[in-house]
Amino acid sequence: MTTPGWTLSSKRGLPVAGTLALFLSRALFPILLLLPPVRRWALGNHLLWLYLGTLAFALAFLFVPIVRSFATWRGILDYPDARKVHGVPTPLLGGAAVYAAFALTVLYNFEFSRGLKGVAVGATVVVLVGLLDDVFNLPASVKLAGHGVGALVALGYGVTLRIIPETWPAADWANGLVTILWFLTVTNAIQFLDGMDGLATGLGVIASLFISVTALQTSQPYLMFLSAALLGACLGFLPYNFHPGGSARVFLGDGGASFIGFTLAGLAVMGEWARDDPLIALCTPILILGVPLFDIAFVAVNRIVAGKVHSVHEWLAFVGKDHIHHRFEALGLNKTESVLLIFFISVTLGLSAILLKDATPYEASLLLLQAVSILSIVAVLESVGRRSG
């Protein structure tokens, strides 16, 4: 599956020496950031959030061309077909760069809490399964089993949603089951939206930003800084993947999309979004991840109602152009417009999540009603897009 004629030269024909010079110039910035005096300066000037985001960005920006060249060399490409929106074979494995940038930033800067260990090890399992899928095209059931193993690892380290009151019978088992379902849902929801250039990564940026802001609001600096690292890693990948009016130079692949989804799910579980109000504690991460959660639920219901799937196996194996970005494109929006519209919807829901913390019960009800109204508008637009497509 190697690409004929591929060499170490870049796409524009730069000689090897020029390519190496470009790599070294890009490597200089993250190397400077990794110097202990630079980190101490950022910490002393209360700029750790910016430092972490910038370091993760610089590392991802450095790593993406490397994994892109490797994927091209080995022929690990995503080829166009009827259900995809790109028109030329495109290298995969971009998610490996995002994962590496996040992992190095975290390893260099964080003392690992038990919860972070669980999310980190679980995310590593998910990334490995995703990368294997990018190379060998694994069955959907195998991928889902891999995501489940990642969720069980996180659960084993105590990363657990506390939705069912402890006084209820079998509360621990029920909360564990809900936690696994949460990881599986968010991971796959982000993965399903990796169907247009920049969409999954951009949603990762937006969700990371709002998790970071709400963590700051709720005095959770550890979580705020972790989110900054994920935000920076996604931003470092985005210039290679999102070119308005052009085509992506590399794709996240299943490894990258599932890593972003799993990590966002883990950050949401690790957070304490409201100590005395379980409704706000539950709704805050749901609003931040509202677009992917809505999409996976809306698509599942539509496929069942339309009789397209009749079992869990069929639902896992089903592929089609029926997600939110496909519906918006069917309405007449181009790819860039569809992606940007989804970003704006996600930002709107994230702003509602920020306001939830200090809202009175009446105000919280209005914010939730507003979110439901926004998603209802999206549902109507998708229904029109389904008829148009």
N, C-alpha and C positions, 0 to 999 in steps of 0.2 A: 504493500500500500504506500510505498514511498513515492514522493512526487518527482517525476522525471526532471532532470536538469537542476535540481535544487542544490545550491552551494552555500558556503558560509557568507557570501555577499548578501547585503540587505536587498529589499525589494527594489530599491532605486539604483542598485548596481554599485553601491559603495564597495571599495576593496576591503579586504580583511582588516588591514591596518586602520582604515577609517572607521570600521565597525567597532574595533577594539577601543579606539580613541573615544568614540561616542559612549560606549559602555563605561569606560573609566570616568568620563566626565559626569555621567549620571550617578556613578557609585560614590563620587566624592561627597555629595551632600549627605546621604545616610551615614557614611563613615564619620563625618564631622558630628552628626547628631548623636552617634553612639559614644563619643568621647565623654568620659565621666565629668569633666568640668562643664561641658555644655548641659548635661542633665542636671548637675547641681545648680547651675545658673537658672535654669527653667524652674526648678523646684523652689529655689530661694526667692524668685520673683512671682511666685503663685501662677506660673504658666504651664503647669504640668499637663493640663487637659490639652492645650495647644501643642505642647511638645509631643505627647503621645500620638495625637492625630497626625501631626506632621511627619513623625518618624515612620508610622505605619504607611502613610501615603508615599513617602520617598522609597521605602523598601518595595512596596507593590509596584510602583512606577519603574523601579529597577528590574524586578523579577519578571514582569509580564513579557518583555521581548525575549527573554531567555526561554521561558516555557513555550512561547509561540514558535520560536525557531525549532525547539525540540519536537513539538507536535507536527510541524511541517515536515521535518526530516523523517519522522517515523510514520508519516501519513495518517496521523490521528486527526481526522478532519470531519466536519459536519457537512454532509452533502445535501444539496437541495432536494426536496421532494414536494408532493402535492400538499402536505399539511404544514410545511414550513414557509417562512416569509422571506428568507434570504435566497439570493439567486446564484451565488458562487460558493464553491467549497471553502470552508473557513476553519482554521485551526481551533481545536478545543484545548482543554487543560488550563485555561486562564484562571480557574478557581484555585489551582495549586499555588499560584502566585499570591492570591488574596489570603489563602490559608497561611502560607509561609510568612507573609508580612505581619499578619495578626499574631501568629505564634511567636515569632522572634521579638516583637514588641512586648508581648506579655511576659515572655521568659526573662527578658532583660530588665523589666521594670516592676514586676509584681511579686509579692509574697503570695504563694498559692493558698487560698482558703480551701476548705474541704469542698465547698460547692463549686468553686472554679476548677478544681481538679476533676470533678465529675463532668462538668460541661466540656472541659478541654479534652479529656479522654474520649468521651462520647462523640464529640465533634470530629476527632481524629478517625474514629471508626467510620463515621458517616462519610468523611472525605475519601477515605480509602475505597469504600464501596462505590462512591460516585466516580472516582477516577478509573476503577476497574470497568464500570459501566461505559465510560467514555471510550475506553479502548476496546472492550469486548462486547458491548451492547447486552448487558445482563437482562434476564427476564424481570418484569416489574415486581413479581413476588419476591425475588431474591433481594432487590433493592429495598423493598419495604421491610423485609426481615433484617437487613443491615441497619436501617433506621431504627427498628425496634430494639436491636442490640445496643445501639448508641443511647437510646432513651433509658434502657434498663441500667446501663452503666451510670448514667447521671443520677438515676433514682437510687442506685446503690450507694452513692456518695451523699445522699440526703437532699438532693435537689427535688423538692416535692411541693406541689400545689396543696394549699390547705383550704380547700373549698368546703368539704364535708366536715361539720363540727365533730370534735373529738369524742363528744358524748354519744354520738350515734353508733349503732352496732357496725362492726367491721369498717370503721372510719379510715383506718390506715390503708387497708386494702383498696377501698374506694378511691381515696386520694391518690394512691399509687397508680390505679387504672386511669384516672383522669389525667394525671401527669403524663403517662405514656401516650395517651390519645392527643394531648396538647402538643407534645414534641412531634408526633407523626403528622398531625394536621398542619402545623406551621411549616415544618420542613418541606412537606410536599406542596403546600400552597405557594411558597416562594419558588420552588422548582417548576411548578406548572406555569408560572408567569415568566419564566426565562425563555420567552418566545419572540421577543422583539429586542432589538439592540438597546442596551442600557436599562431595560425595564427592571429586571430582578436586582441588579446592582444599585440602581437609583432608589428603589424601594428600601434596600438595605441601608443606604445612606440616610434616608428620611427617618426610618424607624430607629436607627442608632442615635440620630440627633435627638429625637423626642424622648427616647429612653434616658439619654444623658441629661436632658433638661429636667425631666420629672424626677430623676435620681437626685439631682441637685436640690430640687424643691423639697424632697423628703429626707434630706441629710444622709444620702448614701454615696459618699465620694468614691468608694471602691467601685461601685457599679457605674458611676458617671465616667470614671477613667477607663474602665473596660470598654464601655460604649464608644469612647473617643477612639480607641485603637481599632475597633471594627469599622467605624465611620471612615477613618483615614485609609484603611486597607481597601475598602470599597471605592473610595474616591481615587486612589492610585490606579485602579483598574479601569475606571470609567472612561478616560480619554482614549483608550485603545478600543473600546467597545461601543461608544455612543458618538456617532458622527452625524449630526443633523444634515440630511441631504446626501449622505454618503453611506458606506457600508462598514460594518465592524471589521476590525483586523484580527480579532480573536474573540472566542466565546468563552463564557464561564465554564460551560459544560455542567453535567450533573454534579460533579464533585464540588464545584464552586457554589452553585445555587443551593444545594442541600446543606453545605457548610454554613452559608449565610442564614438560611432558615433555621437550622438547628441552633446556631449560636444566639440568634434573636429569641428563640423560644426559651433557651436557657437563661438568658439575661432577664427575661420577663418573669420567670419562675424565681430567680434569685432575689428579685426586688421585693420590698415591703412597701406597697403603694399607698396604703392607708391602714393605720393600726386599729382604728375603732369603727371603720365603716367597710364591711366586706363587699358591698355593692361597688364602691369606688375602687377598692383594691382589685376587683375582678374586671371592671370596665376599663380601667386605665390601659393595661396592655392590649386589651381587645380593640380599643379605639386606635391605638398606635399601629396595630397590625390589621386594621379594619379592612383594607382593600384586599390583601391576599386571603383573609379569612372569609370575606364575603364572596370572593370569586370561587373558592373551592366549594363552598356550600351551594351557591347558586348553580354552578355547573353540575354538581352532583344531583341536585333536585331535578334540574331540567333533563338530564340524561335518563333518570328513572321515570319521570312523567312521560317523556317521549318514547319510552320503551327501548332505548338504545342499549341499556345494560339491565341484566336480570340477576346478577350475582356479584359478590365482591371480586371474584377473579375477573369477570368481564369488565368491571369498573376499573380495576388496576391496569388491564391490558388495553382499554379503549384509548384511542388517540383521535383527536379531531380539532378543528379550528373553531372552538366554541367558548373560549375564554374571553375575558373582558377586552383584551387588546385586539382580538380577532373581531369582536362585535363592533368595537369603535371603528376599526378599519372598514368594516362592511357598511358603516354609516356614511362613508365618504372621506373620513379623515385619513391623512397619510400616516406613515409609521411614526414619524417624529411627533406629529400632532397627537396621535393616540397615546404615546408614551408620556408626553408632557401633561395631557389631560389627566391621566391616571396619577401622575405625581401631584398635581394640584389637589385632587380629591384626597390623596393620602395626607398631604400637609394640612388640609382643612380638618380632617379627623384627628390628626395629631395635636392641633391647636385646641380642640375640644378636650383632649386628654389632659393638657397642661392646666386648663381652667378647672378641671374637676376637683383638684386637691382642696382648694379653699372655697368651693361652692357650697351654698346652703342646699338642703334637700330639694327645695323648689328649683334652684338654679341648676342643680345636677340633673334633675328630671328634664328640664328644658334642653340642656346640652345633649343628653341622650336622645331626646326626641329629634333634635336637629340632625344628629348623626343618622338616625333611622330615616329621616326625610331625604338626606343626601343619598344614602344607599338605595332608597326607593326610586329616586330619579335615575340612578345608574341602572337599576333593574329595568325600568321602562325603556331606557335607551338601548340596553342590551337586547330586549325583546324586539325592538324595532330593527336592530342590527341583525338579529337572527332571521327575521323575515326578509330583510334586504339581501342577506348573504345566501 
